[in-house]
Amino acid sequence: KAGVTQTPRYLIKTRGQQVTLSCSPISGHRSVSWYQQTPGQGLQFLFEYFSETQRNKGNFPGRFSGRQFSNSRSEMNVSTLELGDSALYLCASSSTSGANNEQFFGPGTRLTVL
Amino acid sequence: AQSVAQPEDQVNVAEGNPLTVKCTYSVSGNPYLFWYVQYPNRGLQFLLKYITGDNLVKGSYGFEAEFNKSQTSFHLKKPSALVSDSALYFCAAPNNLFFGTGTRLTVIP
């Protein structure tokens, strides 16, 4: 079974631009979560989607948004990029949206904002 | 507020020695707790989880973790460290909404 895939793997943008990241979960998984990983902050939860509905949302500004499609694939969009948005963005999937479910992570998209 | 904390940014241990990576939590309700490992240039991998039952949880690659309710801790342990265990370790809970800041484990040959 193929793992979680994320595209693109690397992105370089300038301040003020917007970016869209894509995530394809493991086949059969309906829950997709997004995280931002930075050296000083560790992993911070962005949001979770389950069956095309946002189930949970982290403490990020409205510039960060996401959506999930009927095939469970998910996209994350960041508008008006800031230097501080430079990070590794990780997508994770799980079979359901339960508190006791482990997640399966993709390799991440490394975003650099200049 | 709910959170998990990893008090040590870095842990060094000699190969063959036991290792411990610490995690404490502050959550309401059932403390579903997880450990993940991140190898260089790779995504996070699930190691083990505590849901309920035995306080000692066994996971992948010979790792285990001890849940201690009175100390609100969930420390990751391994009896004998391998050089290949060198990686970044994250504690998480609950619903995987809260992650610690990570502990970099270095096993010295």
Interface residues (C-beta under 8 A of the other chain):
Chain A: V4 S33 Y35 G40 Q41 G42 L43 Q44 F45 E48 N56 G58 L90 A92 A99 N100 N101 E102 Q103 F104 F105 G106 P107 G108
Chain B: N30 Y32 F34 Y36 N41 R42 G43 L44 Q45 F46 K49 I51 F90 A92 P94 N95 N96 L97 F98 F99 G100 T101 G102
